[in-house]
């Protein structure tokens, strides 16, 4: 089972869209897929129409038995987020082994999955560390803008600490450039600078394909539907298909 954390310590980079798109596309190819929403804002839960009252990721981390919910119309299951996730930092602060709770819970799941996609919030805290500790891979969505360098440095530092203390085998599947507009000179220059920073200075692999900007993403989010159903021929939808190819083939 491969477990992917979709993580960035900056908001608005497309984490939730990336988690939803990769999960639903992997399921369409026949993989058995689970999504876990660890963001208290619960955006992934809204898109995939999960119901926190029927079991959620807060309960999962706390050791309760949670049954993944079936997403209507697609072969993906989800464990929704709950508002209580926002208080986990204080709640688990003094508990031994607190960073491994999610990993232990995934090992106890009765249903086998090929891929698990974890959507995380934009801040450093227990939920992010729990996700990285439980994961085999991390995917880092980033926008090629003036704030990208800081967010990459921050997350790289967090990944290094998780590798040292909790999960030495954690792999960076890649930095994924999202909301990219290759038509402008500024965007191309910022992409090149960020790419070089990630690859050469931080040693973070970058996906060969970028996710192009497209209004269809915002429209799909507003309607709470998956992009591959709302606008399957849009540029971002086609780009996510190519990124999934890279993940599966490792190339």
QUIMOFEN-V544427 format. One record per pair of residues at least 24 apart in sequence whose ideal C-beta (glycine too) atoms are under 7 Angstrom apart, sorted by the first residue. I is the first residue (numbers start at 1). J is the second residue. Records with the same first field share a line. If there is no record, write none. Layout:
BEGIN
I = J + J
END
This chain:
BEGIN
1 = 113 + 114 + 116
2 = 115 + 136 + 137
3 = 106 + 116 + 118 + 134 + 135 + 136
4 = 115 + 116 + 117 + 118 + 135 + 137 + 139 + 173
5 = 118 + 120 + 131 + 132 + 135 + 138
6 = 117 + 118 + 119 + 120 + 139 + 141
7 = 120 + 128 + 131 + 132 + 138 + 140 + 155
8 = 122 + 140 + 141 + 142 + 151 + 155
9 = 122 + 123 + 124 + 151 + 154 + 155
10 = 122 + 147 + 151
11 = 122
13 = 141 + 142 + 143 + 178
14 = 141 + 178 + 179 + 211
15 = 119 + 120 + 141
16 = 43 + 44 + 47 + 119
17 = 217 + 227
18 = 139 + 141 + 176 + 178
19 = 44 + 117 + 119
20 = 44 + 47 + 48 + 226
21 = 227 + 228 + 240
22 = 117 + 240 + 244
23 = 76 + 117
24 = 74 + 76 + 226 + 228
25 = 228 + 240 + 241 + 244
26 = 115 + 244
27 = 74 + 75 + 76
31 = 114 + 115
32 = 112 + 113 + 114
33 = 76 + 113 + 114 + 115
34 = 68 + 77 + 113 + 116
35 = 76 + 78 + 117
36 = 79 + 116 + 118
37 = 78 + 79 + 80 + 81 + 119
38 = 81 + 85 + 118 + 119 + 120 + 121 + 127 + 130 + 131
39 = 81 + 119 + 120 + 121
40 = 81 + 83 + 85 + 86 + 121
41 = 121
42 = 80 + 81
44 = 119
45 = 78 + 80 + 81
46 = 224
47 = 224 + 226
48 = 76 + 78
49 = 224
50 = 78 + 80
51 = 80
52 = 80 + 81 + 82
55 = 79
56 = 80 + 81 + 82
57 = 81 + 82 + 85
58 = 82 + 84 + 85
60 = 105
61 = 88 + 101 + 102 + 105 + 130
68 = 111
85 = 127
88 = 126 + 127
89 = 125 + 126
92 = 126
98 = 126
99 = 129 + 130 + 133 + 166
100 = 133 + 166
101 = 130
102 = 130 + 131 + 133 + 134
103 = 133 + 134
106 = 134
124 = 158
128 = 158
129 = 162
132 = 159 + 162 + 167 + 170
133 = 162 + 166 + 167
135 = 170
136 = 171
137 = 171 + 173
138 = 170 + 172 + 173
139 = 173 + 174 + 176
140 = 172 + 175 + 176
141 = 176 + 178
142 = 175 + 177 + 194
143 = 178 + 179
144 = 177 + 180 + 187 + 190 + 191 + 194
145 = 190
148 = 194
149 = 194 + 197
152 = 197 + 198 + 202 + 204
156 = 202 + 204
172 = 204 + 205
173 = 247
174 = 205 + 206 + 207
175 = 204 + 206 + 207
176 = 207 + 211 + 243
177 = 210 + 211
178 = 211
179 = 211 + 213
180 = 210 + 211 + 212 + 213
181 = 213
207 = 243 + 246
208 = 246
209 = 239 + 242 + 243 + 246
210 = 239
211 = 236 + 239 + 240
212 = 236 + 239
END
